[in-house]
Amino acid sequence: MAYDSSTNSLEAHWMPFTDNRGFKEDPRLIVRAEGVHLYDHHGGQLIDGSSGLFCSPAGHCHPKIIEAVHQQMKDYTYVMPFQAGHPASFALAEKVSRLTPEPMNHVFFVNSGSEAVDTAMKMIMAYHHARGDMRTRFVSRERAYHGVNIGGVSLSGMVKNRDIFHATVPGVVMMRHTWSEDELFIPGGQPQNNGVELANDLERICATYGPGNIAAVFVEPVAGSTGTLPPPVGYLERLREICNQHGILLVFDEVITGFGRLGTNFAAQKYGVEPDIMTMAKALTNGSIPMGAVAVKDEIYDTVVGSSPRGLTEFFHGYTYSGHPAACAAGIAMMDILEEESLIQRAADLAPYFEEVLFAGLKGHEMVKDIRVAGLMASVEVFPNGGPGMRGTALPERDVLGRAQRQIHRRQRGSRAAIHRRARPCRRDCR
């Protein structure tokens, strides 16, 4: 399929998180996708090394998802989610709850990770209100990313995501981020030092504002958009301990880390710490149809639902497209793919090789400051030169990654073969 740019200036579409002027002067439009490959309107083939936005771990255009959505749309295309329902949303909720830590058996569907975060904030408010506990403060972290709705922006620790958006939620307090220049190129990805000290920021916040005023703490178990920051040893455990001590809810934003990205169902299982609430999206439908979800512990659901008299709505929140039939069909198919193709175990098997390849090919390069890996999630940080993000454009221009890849292939063929023998072979060109 070709695209004739002479017939469309591209001006009508205001693109998100994009240099609109630069893109429209020299566009690259994806017109086809299959497995790990994207195809642009020039006929070029690209490897999708970022799995979309961490949202297509089963590969693009997976036939099982396509077929499931097609069949669903022939039965019914929309069911209003308020005071009505359809079988697929209940089936998907059941499948998701089997992957979450055991106390989490209730799932609320939304349409994105951003909506999941805002929904979680409202659930937290409703929970404390139902208990007669007026807690108004939220705690987040520097360098945090929790979506782009007003709630998530309020929790954001990335300055460009919030510096001109002033109508944010009041009462948000920030802990420090967890990256340190003292620990670079860490094998296994998890820093060994300062975990408990950094988590004790929450204890100091409690001492400053009063623990009875703090509703919840939001953390990405592995901070994603800021550049893959795995938690230091003891960090998440200490946060859990402080939250238990003061009745604060602990929320894990697992929008990126969920559904096998780290080689476990969720990061909660990888690091052995159970939150009270988890947000998720992206891989929930393999990125094929917008969908997000919030999973909560049974006690939270029971408290909120039990606070209202029978016959009345308990939680005044939801979206027109919550649990949309097509999205649910895609989600059910994705949950089946995770199991049938052993994608989570394969991610665990491939993670050591993934880290080995990155370190062997890029560590020591003059432009590379640090490499951080968590499962099949990684960031290569380069030394800055000019404005933020400008140095990164030099990587493809100078073919740093291409030369590193060729070097890796020469040096690591033996390791690669060994990993592939251990991993279950894939029937499709996917990751």
C-alpha positions in Angstrom: 0.0 0.0 0.0 1.4 3.4 -0.9 0.6 6.8 0.4 0.4 9.8 -1.9 1.4 12.8 0.2 0.5 15.2 -2.5 -3.2 14.6 -1.9 -3.1 15.4 1.9 -1.0 18.0 3.7 -1.5 16.1 7.0 -2.3 19.4 8.7 -5.8 18.3 9.9 -4.3 15.9 12.5 -2.8 17.4 15.6 -0.5 14.5 16.6 0.2 13.6 20.3 3.7 13.9 21.8 5.1 14.7 18.4 7.2 17.4 16.7 4.2 18.1 14.4 6.0 20.6 12.1 9.0 18.3 11.6 6.9 15.2 11.1 4.7 16.8 8.5 7.7 18.1 6.6 9.1 14.6 6.4 6.5 12.1 7.4 6.9 8.4 8.0 3.6 6.7 7.8 3.1 3.1 8.8 0.9 1.3 6.4 1.3 -2.3 7.4 2.5 -4.4 10.3 3.2 -8.0 11.0 5.0 -9.7 13.9 7.9 -7.4 15.0 8.0 -5.5 11.7 6.4 -2.3 10.5 6.2 -1.1 6.9 6.2 2.5 5.9 4.7 4.3 2.9 8.2 4.4 1.3 8.3 0.6 1.3 10.8 0.4 4.1 10.8 -2.3 6.7 11.4 -1.4 10.4 11.9 -3.5 13.4 9.6 -2.4 16.2 12.1 -2.5 19.0 9.9 -0.8 21.5 6.9 -3.1 21.0 4.8 -0.1 20.0 4.6 1.8 23.3 5.3 -1.4 25.3 1.9 -2.6 24.2 2.3 -5.3 21.6 4.3 -8.2 23.1 2.6 -10.8 21.0 3.5 -9.1 17.8 1.4 -6.9 15.5 -1.7 -8.2 13.8 -1.9 -11.5 15.7 -4.4 -13.6 13.9 -6.1 -14.9 17.0 -6.9 -11.4 18.1 -8.1 -10.4 14.7 -10.4 -13.3 14.5 -11.8 -12.9 18.1 -12.6 -9.2 17.5 -14.2 -10.0 14.1 -16.4 -12.7 15.6 -17.4 -10.5 18.5 -18.4 -7.6 16.3 -20.7 -9.9 14.4 -22.6 -10.7 17.6 -22.9 -7.2 19.1 -20.8 -4.1 18.7 -21.8 -2.1 21.8 -23.5 -2.6 25.1 -24.0 0.3 27.5 -21.9 -0.4 30.6 -24.2 1.3 33.1 -26.9 -1.0 34.6 -26.2 -3.5 31.8 -23.5 -5.9 30.8 -22.3 -8.6 28.4 -20.6 -11.9 28.9 -17.2 -10.9 27.5 -16.4 -8.3 30.2 -17.0 -10.7 33.0 -15.0 -13.4 31.2 -12.0 -11.0 30.8 -12.2 -9.8 34.4 -12.0 -13.4 35.5 -9.0 -14.1 33.3 -7.2 -10.9 34.5 -7.8 -11.7 38.1 -6.2 -15.1 37.7 -2.9 -13.3 36.9 -3.0 -10.7 39.6 -1.8 -11.4 43.2 -4.4 -13.5 45.0 -6.2 -10.8 47.1 -7.0 -8.9 43.9 -10.2 -10.4 42.5 -12.1 -7.4 41.3 -11.3 -5.6 38.0 -12.8 -2.2 36.7 -12.4 -1.6 33.0 -11.4 1.7 31.4 -10.0 2.8 28.1 -6.3 3.6 28.8 -3.6 3.7 31.4 -4.3 7.3 32.0 -8.0 6.6 32.8 -6.9 3.7 35.0 -4.8 6.1 37.2 -7.6 8.6 37.5 -10.0 5.8 38.3 -7.7 4.5 40.9 -7.5 7.9 42.6 -11.3 8.1 42.7 -11.5 4.5 44.1 -9.1 5.5 46.8 -11.2 8.6 47.7 -14.3 6.5 47.8 -12.7 3.8 50.0 -11.5 6.3 52.6 -14.8 8.1 52.5 -16.7 4.8 53.1 -14.5 4.3 56.2 -15.1 7.7 57.5 -11.5 8.6 57.0 -10.9 12.0 55.3 -7.5 11.5 53.7 -6.7 14.1 51.0 -3.0 13.8 50.1 -1.4 11.6 47.5 2.3 10.7 47.3 4.1 10.1 44.0 7.8 10.3 42.9 10.2 12.5 41.0 10.5 11.3 37.4 7.2 9.5 37.7 4.8 9.0 34.8 1.2 8.2 35.5 -0.6 9.2 32.3 -1.8 12.4 30.9 -5.3 13.0 32.4 -5.4 15.6 35.2 -5.0 13.1 38.0 -2.0 11.5 36.4 -0.5 14.8 35.5 -0.9 15.8 39.2 1.1 12.7 40.1 3.7 13.3 37.3 7.3 13.9 38.3 8.3 14.6 34.7 8.4 18.4 34.4 7.4 18.7 30.7 4.3 16.7 31.3 3.0 19.3 33.9 4.8 22.6 33.8 2.1 24.5 31.7 -0.9 22.5 33.0 -1.7 24.3 36.2 -5.2 23.1 37.2 -3.9 20.0 38.9 -5.0 18.1 42.0 -3.8 19.8 45.1 -2.0 18.0 47.9 0.4 15.8 46.0 3.8 15.3 47.6 6.9 13.8 45.8 9.4 11.3 47.0 12.8 11.2 45.4 13.4 9.1 42.3 15.6 6.0 42.7 18.4 6.4 40.1 21.9 7.2 41.3 25.1 7.9 39.4 26.9 5.7 41.9 25.4 2.6 40.4 25.7 2.3 36.6 25.5 -0.7 34.3 24.1 -2.9 37.0 24.0 -6.6 36.1 20.5 -7.8 36.7 19.2 -4.2 36.8 18.3 -3.9 40.4 20.4 -1.4 42.4 21.8 -2.8 45.7 22.1 0.4 47.7 19.9 3.0 49.3 16.6 1.1 48.8 15.3 1.5 52.4 16.7 5.0 52.7 14.8 6.2 49.6 11.6 4.5 50.7 11.9 6.2 54.1 11.0 9.4 52.2 7.5 8.2 52.8 8.0 8.1 56.5 9.4 11.6 56.5 6.3 12.8 54.5 4.1 11.1 57.1 6.0 13.0 59.9 5.5 16.3 58.0 1.9 16.1 56.9 0.5 13.5 59.3 0.0 9.8 58.3 -3.7 10.1 58.7 -3.9 12.7 55.9 -2.2 10.5 53.3 -4.6 8.5 51.1 -2.2 6.5 48.9 1.2 6.2 47.4 1.5 5.7 43.6 4.7 4.1 42.2 5.7 2.4 39.0 7.5 -0.7 40.3 9.9 -0.1 37.4 9.7 3.5 36.3 9.2 3.4 32.6 8.8 6.6 30.5 11.6 8.2 32.4 14.1 5.6 31.3 13.7 2.1 33.1 14.5 2.7 36.7 14.2 -0.7 38.6 13.6 -0.5 42.3 16.6 -0.7 44.6 16.7 -3.8 46.8 14.4 -3.4 49.8 12.7 -0.3 48.4 9.2 -1.7 47.5 9.3 -3.9 50.7 9.9 -0.8 52.8 7.1 1.2 51.1 4.7 -1.7 51.8 5.8 -1.8 55.5 5.2 2.0 55.9 1.8 1.8 54.2 0.7 -1.1 56.4 1.8 0.8 59.5 -0.2 4.0 58.6 -3.2 2.7 56.7 -2.0 4.1 53.4 -3.0 2.4 50.2 -0.1 1.3 47.9 -0.8 1.5 44.2 1.4 -0.1 41.6 1.2 1.5 38.1 1.7 -1.7 36.0 0.7 -0.2 32.7 4.1 -1.0 31.2 5.3 -3.8 33.5 2.1 -5.9 33.4 1.4 -9.1 31.4 4.8 -10.6 31.3 7.2 -7.7 30.4 9.4 -8.6 33.3 9.1 -12.4 32.9 6.3 -12.6 35.5 2.6 -11.9 35.4 3.2 -8.4 36.9 6.1 -6.7 38.6 4.3 -7.3 41.9 5.2 -11.0 41.5 8.7 -10.4 40.3 9.6 -8.3 43.4 7.4 -10.2 45.8 5.4 -7.1 47.1 1.6 -7.0 46.9 0.0 -3.6 46.3 -3.5 -2.8 47.3 -4.4 -1.5 43.8 -2.9 -2.1 40.3 -3.4 -0.1 37.2 -2.9 -1.8 33.8 -3.4 -1.3 30.1 -1.2 -1.6 26.9 -0.6 -5.4 26.7 -4.0 -6.1 28.1 -5.3 -6.2 24.4 -1.8 -6.4 22.8 -2.3 -2.7 21.9 -4.9 -3.7 19.3 -7.9 -1.9 20.8 -7.7 0.8 23.6 -8.4 -0.6 27.0 -7.2 -0.3 30.6 -8.1 -1.7 33.9 -7.8 -1.3 37.6 -7.5 -4.3 39.9 -8.2 -3.9 43.6 -8.0 -6.1 46.7 -11.3 -7.6 47.8 -11.4 -5.5 50.9 -11.4 -2.3 48.9 -14.2 -3.5 46.6 -16.3 -4.8 49.6 -15.9 -1.5 51.5 -16.9 0.7 48.7 -19.8 -1.5 47.4 -21.0 -2.2 51.0 -21.1 1.5 51.9 -24.3 2.1 49.8 -27.8 0.8 50.5 -28.9 -2.1 48.2 -30.4 -1.0 45.0 -28.3 2.2 44.7 -25.2 2.9 42.6 -22.2 2.5 44.9 -19.4 4.1 42.8 -20.4 7.1 40.6 -17.7 6.6 38.0 -17.3 4.9 34.6 -16.9 5.6 30.9 -19.2 5.2 27.9 -16.8 2.6 26.5 -15.9 0.8 29.7 -15.6 -2.9 28.9 -16.3 -2.3 25.2 -17.2 -5.7 23.5 -14.5 -5.5 20.9 -11.8 -4.6 23.5 -13.0 -7.4 25.7 -12.7 -9.9 22.8 -9.2 -8.7 22.1 -8.3 -8.9 25.8 -9.7 -12.5 26.1 -7.7 -13.5 23.1 -4.6 -11.9 24.5 -5.0 -13.7 27.8 -5.3 -17.0 25.9 -2.2 -16.2 23.8 -0.1 -15.5 26.9 -1.0 -19.0 28.1 -1.0 -20.9 24.9 2.3 -19.5 23.5 4.0 -19.3 27.0 4.9 -15.7 26.4 5.5 -14.9 30.0 7.9 -17.8 30.5 9.6 -17.0 27.2 10.2 -13.5 28.4 11.8 -14.8 31.5 14.0 -17.2 29.4 15.1 -14.4 27.0 15.7 -11.7 29.6 19.3 -12.8 30.4 20.3 -12.8 26.7 18.6 -9.5 26.2 20.7 -7.9 28.9 23.9 -9.6 27.7 23.4 -8.3 24.2 22.8 -4.8 25.3 25.8 -4.7 27.5 28.1 -6.4 25.1 27.2 -4.1 22.2 26.8 -0.7 23.9 28.7 -0.6 27.2 31.8 1.5 26.8 30.6 3.4 23.8 31.6 7.1 24.1 27.9 8.2 23.9 26.5 5.7 26.4 26.1 6.8 30.0 24.2 3.9 31.5 22.2 0.8 30.5 19.3 -0.3 32.7 17.5 -3.5 32.2 14.4 -5.2 33.9 13.2 -8.3 32.2 12.5 -7.4 28.5 12.4 -3.7 29.3 15.5 -1.6 28.9 16.9 1.9 28.5 20.1 3.2 27.1 21.0 6.6 28.5 23.3 8.8 26.5 25.4 11.7 27.6 23.5 14.9 26.9 24.6 17.3 24.1 22.3 20.3 23.5 18.6 20.2 24.5 16.8 17.2 26.0 16.5 14.4 23.4 18.7 16.0 20.8 21.7 13.6 21.4 19.4 10.6 20.9 18.9 11.5 17.3 22.7 11.0 16.7 22.3 7.3 17.5 20.6 6.2 14.3 22.4 8.8 12.3 25.8 7.5 13.2 24.5 3.9 13.0 25.7 3.2 16.6 23.0 0.6 17.1 23.5 -1.1 13.7 27.3 -1.4 14.3 26.7 -2.7 17.8 24.2 -5.2 16.5 26.6 -6.6 13.9 29.3 -6.9 16.6 26.9 -8.7 18.9 25.9 -11.2 16.2 29.5 -12.0 15.6 30.4 -12.4 19.3 27.2 -13.9 20.8 26.0 -16.6 18.3 26.8 -19.3 20.8 24.9 -17.7 23.7 21.9 -16.9 21.4 21.7 -20.5 20.3 21.7 -21.7 23.9 18.9 -19.3 24.9 16.8 -20.3 21.9 17.2 -24.0 22.8 15.9 -23.3 26.3 13.0 -21.1 25.2 9.9 -22.5 23.6 10.0 -21.8 19.9 7.6 -19.3 18.5 5.3 -20.2 15.7 5.1 -16.6 14.6 7.5 -13.7 14.1 6.8 -12.1 17.5 8.3 -11.3 20.8 
